Each structure stands twice: as C-alpha cells, then as structure tokens.
C-alpha cells in the first residue's frame, strides 16, 4: 500500500502496562488511518448480514484482518510468545495477542473518524 510518511500516526497502546513502561521499551505502532470512503466501504460489507450469524462473524473477521494487515504499518518492541519480533499488522494478526489486535482495531476506527487536522494536534 502506498502512503506518505506524514500520514502515519504513532500510537502507543495501553496493552498491559505498556504506557507505564520506560519509553525506550514501550510498544509503539505506526498506523495509517483509513479514509472516510474506506470506512464506509468496510461498513457496507456487513450490510444485509444477520448480526451474530456465522456468516457475519466470518465476514467481520475477514474485514478486521485486512484492516490490521494494511493499516498497522510497523510495530516496535513487540514479540510473540516465542520471543520472535512482530514488526507489522500482518504478523500481529498471525502471531500476536488478541487483546492487542482488538486495541489497535479500535484505535484505527477512532483515529480514522477524526479529521486530518485533529489527528495532527
């Protein structure tokens, strides 16, 4: 995915006690907010599906996986249970903790809803 460096937003997850950890040891994620068009496109994917149905759950998982893989550009200071570094959203989805995936997805949704000027402040 093509993007400009200035479009990235640095996000420090709360995950565990991450924000209380010394700065050089904190997990830091660089995320690329979605455009309004992309947010609406992902929302349209779910239209017509019965909430909570197996089909809706499978589709939602697919959408979240794609968003995390495409929009979590880099991760610093995070590793899997075996101690292997996880450096981006695709690796996070495959080997990371579900709670961190969920937190980053929520952050992406919130940040993507803000106007560009609000994100920079």
C-alpha positions, -999 to 999 in steps of 0.1 A, spaced: 0 0 0 13 34 -9 13 61 17 31 93 28 52 91 60 34 122 73 1 103 71 13 78 97 0 82 133 22 70 161 1 50 186 13 37 220 -11 10 231 -23 7 267 -18 -31 263 -8 -44 297 12 -17 314 28 -5 282 22 32 287 38 30 322 69 12 308 101 32 301 97 50 268 125 31 251 108 -2 259 73 7 250 54 -10 222 49 17 195 28 12 165 27 34 134 -8 32 119 -23 46 87 -58 60 92 -85 49 68 -102 74 46 -139 81 50 -145 62 18 -127 31 31 -146 32 64 -179 33 45 -168 5 22 -159 -18 52 -193 -9 68 -211 -18 36 -196 -52 36 -217 -60 66 -250 -47 53 -276 -74 48 -259 -99 71 -278 -111 102 -258 -97 133 -241 -126 152 -247 -151 124 -218 -174 114 -216 -156 81 -215 -122 97 -188 -133 121 -167 -148 94 -170 -116 72 -162 -93 102 -131 -113 110 -120 -111 73 -126 -73 73 -107 -68 106 -78 -90 94 -75 -69 62 -76 -36 81 -50 -47 106 -27 -61 79 -30 -30 57 -31 -2 83 -7 -13 110 25 -3 91 51 -10 118 54 -22 154 84 -17 176 93 -35 208 68 -63 205 73 -101 202 53 -133 201 52 -159 228 84 -174 215 103 -141 216 102 -136 179 97 -99 168 64 -89 154 70 -59 131 37 -52 113 0 -58 112 1 -90 92 25 -106 117 4 -92 146 -27 -109 132 -9 -142 127 11 -144 160 1 -115 183 -22 -113 213 -59 -109 205 -62 -81 231 -36 -60 212 -52 -67 178 -85 -55 193 -70 -24 208 -53 -14 175 -85 -20 156 -104 3 180 -77 29 177 -78 27 139 -115 32 139 -113 62 163 -84 79 145 -99 73 111 -131 92 122 -111 123 132 -104 149 106 -68 151 94 -63 184 113 -75 169 145 -51 139 142 -21 162 139 -29 181 171 
